[in-house]
Amino acid sequence: MRVLIGVGGGIAAYKVCEVVSTLFKQGVEVRVILTNSAQQFVTPLTFATLSRHRAYTDNDFWDNNPRPLHIELGEWADIFLIAPLTANTLAKLAQGMADNLLTNTVLASKCPILLAPAMNTDMWEQLAVQRNWQLLLNDPRYHTMDTAEGLLACDRVGKGRMAEPKEIVCYIQSLLHTSGKRDLAGKNILVSAGGTREFLDPVRFIGNPSTGKMGLSLAVAALHRGANVTLVHGVTSLQVPSEIKAIPIVTAEEMRQAMLQELPNYDVIIMSAAVADVKPRDYSTEKLPKKALKEYLALAPVPDIISELAQRKQPHQKLIGFAAQTGDIITPALDKLHRKNLDALIANPVDKQDRGFGSDNNEAIYIDRDNKLEIPACSKLQMAHHIFDIINHYLIHQS
C-alpha cells in the first residue's frame, strides 16, 4: 500500500500532517511532494519525520537522479492524493500543464488521484475555477472530495474548507481496496443505519446500542465506488458526507415511512439499521414521575420494515438484510433470509470483543440462497467493501 501525497500552498496544508501520520500508523508507505508555496506553511522536515522518509521539493526535481524523480514517484504510487488542491494547481491539472515536480509526477503516473480542494469562498466560486473543476470531474482518473462550509482562515464563512483528515484517510482506504474502480456507477443505493428509539414519555425510550457506523460505512463505500447514495439513519453523532442524501429519523415508524417512500428509486436496498421490535404500548406526553412507573411495561409490536420492503420491491431490486446475533449466528440468519424473502443477509456476531455495536471493526457471514461466505474481522469500511464485492458478483451482475 503506497500513497503519494502532493501538498499545495494553502493554510490547510497543516491538516495533511494528520493524514500522513494516520496512514503511516496503518502500515501504509507514504511519500510527500511539496510545492514551493506549500513550504511557506509546513516544512519538508515535518513530513519527512511523519512519513519516516524524505519529503521531495522542486529542488530535488533537478537533482542528478539515476532516473527522473517524477517518473520514479509516478510509477511507485498506488494512490496519489493532492491536498490542499489550490486554484493554481487545479488550473494546471485541468490544462495538463507540468511546470514543477508535483504536476510532472501527475502526468508521469497512472494511478487514481484523489483531490481535496481548499480555497477562499470567492476563489472557489469563480467561473474559471468551477470550469476547471468540472473538467477534472469528467476525467475518470480523478476522484474528488467536496469542499465543506464553515469559517475559513480569511474569516469568511462559506464553502472552501478542505475535507477533514479522517474523511480523506477514509477515501484513501477505499481507493486502496478498489484501485479506483467505480463499479457502482449509475447504481442507486439505499441504506438504513443506526438504532431507532421508541418513547415511553419525552425522556425515556426503548432502544439499542447501535451507533450507525456499519450503515454509514456501507453508504460511504458505495459513494466511493460511484453510486448515488441515500442514507436513512437514526440518531447518531457521526458526520454524513455532503454527497450522500441523508434522511434522519428517530422511531421505527419514521424509518418505515422514509424507506417505503424512497424504495421505488433504488437498485440495491441494504437494511443495516437496528430497528426496534417493540415499543411501549402507551405514551405519555409529559414526563412520568418515578413513582408512576409500573413494574411491568406493556409493549406493542412495531412494523416489520424489511418484510414490507420485500413485499413491495420490484424484480430488478435487490434487498439485503442484517442480523446481529449471539452464539449460533447462521441458523437464525438462514431462517430470517427465507422467512422474510430477502436476496441476501449479512449475519454478524455482537458477543465478541471489538465487534458489532459501537466498534470500529466487525466480522460477518454473507448468506444468500446459493452461497455462504465468511468475511473475517476487519474495519467496518473494509467490511462494507467486501460486501459490495460479493453482492456485485452474486447479485448485481447476475441479475
C-alpha positions in Angstrom: 0.0 0.0 0.0 1.8 3.1 -1.3 0.3 6.6 -1.2 2.0 9.6 -2.7 0.8 12.9 -1.4 1.2 16.3 -3.1 0.8 19.3 -0.8 -0.3 22.6 -2.2 0.3 26.1 -0.9 -2.6 26.8 1.4 -3.2 27.1 5.2 -5.0 23.7 5.1 -1.6 22.1 4.5 -1.3 21.6 8.2 -4.2 19.1 8.1 -2.2 16.9 5.7 0.2 16.2 8.6 -2.5 14.2 10.3 -3.2 12.4 7.1 0.4 11.3 6.7 0.7 10.3 10.4 -2.5 8.3 10.3 -1.6 6.4 7.1 1.8 5.6 8.5 0.3 4.1 11.7 -2.0 2.0 9.5 1.1 0.5 7.7 0.9 2.5 4.5 4.1 3.6 2.8 3.9 7.4 2.3 5.9 9.8 0.2 5.3 13.5 0.1 5.9 16.2 -2.5 5.7 19.8 -1.5 5.2 22.7 -3.9 7.3 25.8 -3.3 4.3 27.6 -1.9 3.4 24.7 0.4 6.8 25.1 2.2 5.6 28.5 3.4 3.1 26.7 5.6 4.7 23.3 6.5 8.3 22.3 6.2 9.7 19.2 4.4 11.2 18.2 7.7 7.8 17.9 9.2 6.5 15.5 6.5 9.8 13.6 6.5 9.5 13.0 10.2 5.9 11.9 10.0 6.3 9.6 7.0 9.8 8.3 8.0 11.0 9.1 4.5 12.5 12.3 2.9 10.0 14.7 1.5 10.5 16.0 -2.0 10.6 19.6 -3.3 11.3 21.2 -6.7 15.0 21.3 -5.7 15.0 17.5 -5.8 13.4 17.6 -9.2 16.6 19.0 -10.7 19.0 16.8 -8.8 21.2 14.3 -10.7 18.9 11.3 -10.1 19.6 7.9 -11.7 16.1 8.0 -13.1 13.9 11.1 -13.4 12.3 11.6 -10.0 8.8 12.3 -11.3 9.0 9.0 -13.2 10.1 7.1 -10.2 7.4 8.6 -7.9 4.7 8.2 -10.6 5.5 4.5 -11.0 5.8 3.9 -7.3 2.4 5.2 -6.2 -0.8 3.1 -5.8 -2.8 6.2 -4.9 -2.0 9.9 -5.4 -3.6 12.5 -3.0 -3.3 16.2 -3.8 -4.3 18.2 -0.7 -4.9 21.1 -0.3 -5.6 21.4 -4.0 -5.2 25.2 -4.7 -6.7 27.2 -7.6 -3.3 27.4 -9.2 -2.6 23.6 -9.2 -6.2 22.9 -10.2 -5.8 25.1 -13.3 -2.6 23.3 -14.2 -4.2 19.9 -13.9 -7.2 20.9 -16.0 -4.9 22.1 -18.8 -2.3 19.2 -18.5 0.5 21.6 -17.5 3.7 20.3 -16.0 6.0 23.0 -14.6 7.0 21.6 -11.2 7.7 18.2 -9.6 4.1 17.8 -8.5 2.4 18.4 -11.9 5.1 16.4 -13.7 4.5 13.5 -11.4 0.8 13.6 -12.1 1.4 13.2 -15.9 4.0 10.5 -15.3 1.7 8.4 -13.2 -1.3 6.2 -14.0 -2.8 5.5 -10.5 -6.0 7.0 -9.2 -5.7 10.6 -8.0 -7.8 11.9 -5.1 -8.3 15.7 -5.0 -9.1 17.6 -1.8 -9.6 21.3 -2.8 -9.3 24.2 -0.3 -9.5 28.0 -1.0 -11.4 31.2 -0.2 -15.1 31.1 -1.0 -14.9 33.8 -3.6 -12.0 32.0 -5.3 -13.8 28.7 -5.2 -17.0 30.2 -6.8 -15.1 31.9 -9.6 -16.4 30.8 -13.0 -12.9 29.9 -14.2 -12.2 27.8 -11.1 -15.5 25.9 -11.4 -14.9 25.3 -15.1 -11.5 23.8 -14.3 -13.1 21.7 -11.6 -15.8 20.4 -14.0 -13.0 19.3 -16.4 -11.5 17.1 -13.7 -14.9 15.8 -12.5 -15.3 14.4 -16.1 -11.9 12.8 -16.1 -12.3 9.2 -14.8 -8.8 9.2 -13.3 -9.7 11.8 -10.7 -11.7 11.1 -7.5 -12.9 14.3 -5.8 -13.9 15.5 -2.3 -16.3 18.3 -2.0 -15.3 21.4 -0.1 -17.0 22.0 3.3 -18.7 25.1 4.6 -17.5 26.9 7.7 -15.2 29.6 9.0 -12.2 30.0 6.7 -8.8 31.3 7.6 -9.7 34.6 5.9 -12.6 35.0 8.3 -15.1 34.4 5.5 -17.9 31.9 6.3 -18.8 29.7 3.3 -17.6 26.9 1.1 -14.0 26.3 0.6 -12.8 24.3 3.7 -10.7 21.3 2.9 -12.2 17.9 3.9 -11.2 16.8 7.3 -8.2 14.3 7.6 -10.4 11.5 8.8 -12.6 11.8 5.7 -9.5 11.9 3.4 -8.0 8.8 5.0 -11.3 7.0 4.7 -11.4 7.8 0.9 -7.8 6.7 0.5 -8.7 3.4 2.2 -11.5 2.9 -0.2 -9.2 3.6 -3.2 -6.6 1.2 -1.9 -9.3 -1.5 -1.8 -10.9 -0.8 -5.2 -7.9 0.6 -7.1 -10.1 3.4 -8.2 -12.9 1.2 -9.7 -16.3 2.8 -10.0 -18.2 -0.5 -10.3 -21.3 1.0 -8.8 -21.5 4.0 -11.2 -25.1 4.5 -12.3 -26.5 2.5 -9.4 -28.8 3.9 -6.8 -28.1 2.5 -3.3 -30.5 3.0 -0.3 -29.0 2.2 3.1 -30.6 2.3 6.6 -28.4 2.8 9.6 -28.4 3.2 13.4 -30.9 2.3 16.0 -34.5 3.5 16.5 -36.0 4.9 19.7 -39.4 4.1 20.9 -40.5 6.5 23.6 -42.4 5.9 26.8 -42.5 9.6 27.6 -40.5 12.6 26.4 -37.3 11.5 28.2 -37.4 7.7 28.3 -37.3 5.3 25.4 -36.6 1.7 24.4 -33.5 1.5 22.2 -30.3 -0.4 21.5 -26.6 0.4 21.3 -26.3 0.8 17.5 -24.3 3.9 16.5 -24.8 3.6 12.8 -21.1 3.1 12.0 -21.8 0.0 9.8 -24.5 1.6 7.8 -22.5 4.8 7.3 -19.6 2.7 6.2 -21.8 1.0 3.6 -23.0 4.4 2.4 -19.5 5.8 2.1 -18.1 2.7 0.4 -20.9 2.9 -2.2 -20.3 6.6 -2.7 -16.6 6.0 -3.3 -17.4 3.3 -5.8 -19.5 5.7 -7.9 -23.1 5.1 -6.6 -25.8 7.6 -5.9 -26.5 7.0 -2.2 -29.3 7.8 0.3 -28.8 7.0 4.0 -31.9 6.8 6.3 -30.4 6.9 9.8 -31.3 7.0 13.4 -29.9 9.4 16.0 -26.1 9.5 15.6 -23.1 11.6 16.3 -21.5 10.5 13.0 -20.9 13.0 10.2 -22.5 12.1 6.9 -20.7 13.3 3.8 -22.5 16.1 1.9 -22.5 13.9 -1.3 -24.8 11.4 0.5 -28.5 12.3 0.7 -29.2 11.9 4.5 -32.7 11.4 5.9 -32.7 11.5 9.8 -35.3 9.6 11.7 -36.0 8.7 15.3 -38.7 6.0 15.6 -39.3 2.8 13.7 -42.4 4.2 12.1 -40.5 7.2 10.8 -37.9 4.8 9.3 -40.7 2.8 7.7 -42.2 5.8 6.1 -38.8 7.0 4.8 -37.8 3.6 3.4 -41.1 3.0 1.7 -41.1 6.4 0.2 -37.6 6.0 -1.2 -37.9 2.3 -2.2 -39.0 2.7 -5.8 -36.0 4.8 -6.8 -33.2 2.3 -5.9 -31.4 -0.7 -7.3 -30.0 -2.0 -4.0 -31.5 -1.6 -0.6 -29.4 -2.5 2.4 -31.3 -2.7 5.7 -28.4 -2.5 8.2 -30.4 -0.4 10.8 -31.1 -2.0 14.2 -34.8 -1.4 14.3 -36.8 -1.9 17.5 -39.0 -5.0 17.7 -41.4 -3.5 20.2 -42.5 -0.2 21.7 -44.3 0.9 24.8 -48.0 0.4 24.3 -48.9 3.7 25.9 -47.1 7.1 25.5 -47.3 9.9 28.0 -46.9 13.4 26.6 -45.4 14.5 29.9 -42.6 13.0 31.9 -43.8 10.3 34.2 -42.7 10.6 37.8 -40.7 7.7 39.0 -43.5 6.6 41.3 -45.9 6.3 38.3 -43.6 3.8 36.5 -45.1 0.3 36.6 -43.2 -2.8 37.4 -44.3 -4.3 34.1 -44.2 -2.3 30.9 -47.0 -3.0 28.4 -45.5 -3.5 24.9 -46.8 -3.3 21.4 -45.1 -4.5 18.2 -43.6 -2.1 15.7 -43.8 -2.5 11.9 -41.6 -5.2 10.3 -40.0 -2.8 7.8 -37.8 -5.3 5.9 -40.7 -7.7 5.4 -42.8 -4.8 3.9 -39.9 -3.8 1.7 -39.6 -7.4 0.5 -43.3 -7.4 -0.4 -43.1 -4.2 -2.4 -39.8 -4.4 -4.1 -39.6 -5.0 -7.9 -37.8 -8.0 -9.5 -34.8 -5.9 -10.5 -34.3 -4.6 -7.0 -32.0 -6.4 -4.5 -32.8 -6.3 -0.8 -30.1 -7.2 1.7 -30.7 -7.5 5.4 -28.5 -7.6 8.5 -28.8 -9.9 11.5 -26.9 -9.1 14.7 -26.7 -12.3 16.6 -25.1 -14.0 19.6 -24.0 -17.6 19.8 -25.0 -19.5 16.7 -25.4 -16.8 14.0 -26.0 -19.0 11.0 -29.2 -20.8 11.9 -31.3 -17.8 12.8 -29.8 -15.9 9.8 -30.9 -18.6 7.4 -34.4 -18.6 8.9 -34.6 -14.8 8.5 -33.4 -14.9 4.9 -36.1 -17.3 3.8 -38.9 -16.1 6.1 -38.6 -12.5 5.1 -37.9 -13.3 1.4 -34.5 -11.4 1.2 -32.0 -11.6 -1.6 -29.1 -11.8 0.9 -28.4 -11.4 4.5 -25.3 -10.3 6.5 -25.1 -12.1 9.9 -22.6 -10.6 12.3 -21.8 -11.5 15.9 -22.2 -8.9 18.6 -21.0 -11.0 21.5 -17.3 -10.9 20.6 -14.9 -8.3 21.8 -14.4 -5.3 19.5 -17.2 -6.4 17.2 -20.7 -5.2 16.4 -22.4 -2.2 18.1 -20.2 0.8 18.6 -17.0 -0.8 17.4 -14.9 0.3 14.5 -14.5 -3.4 13.5 -16.8 -6.2 12.5 -16.9 -9.7 11.1 -19.7 -11.4 9.3 -21.1 -14.2 7.2 -22.7 -13.4 3.9 -25.6 -15.7 3.1 -27.9 -15.9 0.0 -29.9 -18.7 -1.4 -26.9 -20.4 -3.0 -23.8 -19.1 -1.1 -22.4 -18.7 2.3 -19.2 -16.7 2.5 -17.2 -15.7 5.6 -15.9 -12.1 5.9 -13.1 -12.2 8.5 -12.6 -9.5 11.1 -11.7 -6.1 9.6 -12.7 -2.5 9.8 -16.3 -1.6 9.1 -15.2 0.3 6.0 -13.3 -2.8 4.7 -16.3 -4.9 5.5 -18.5 -2.6 3.5 -16.3 -3.0 0.5 -16.2 -6.8 0.9 -20.0 -6.8 1.0 -20.1 -4.8 -2.2 -17.5 -7.0 -3.8 -19.8 -10.0 -3.0 -23.1 -8.6 -4.0 -21.6 -7.1 -7.2 -20.6 -10.7 -8.2 -23.5 -12.7 -6.9 -26.5 -10.3 -7.1 -26.0 -7.3 -9.3 -24.0 -8.7 -12.2 -26.0 -12.0 -12.1 -29.4 -10.3 -12.4 
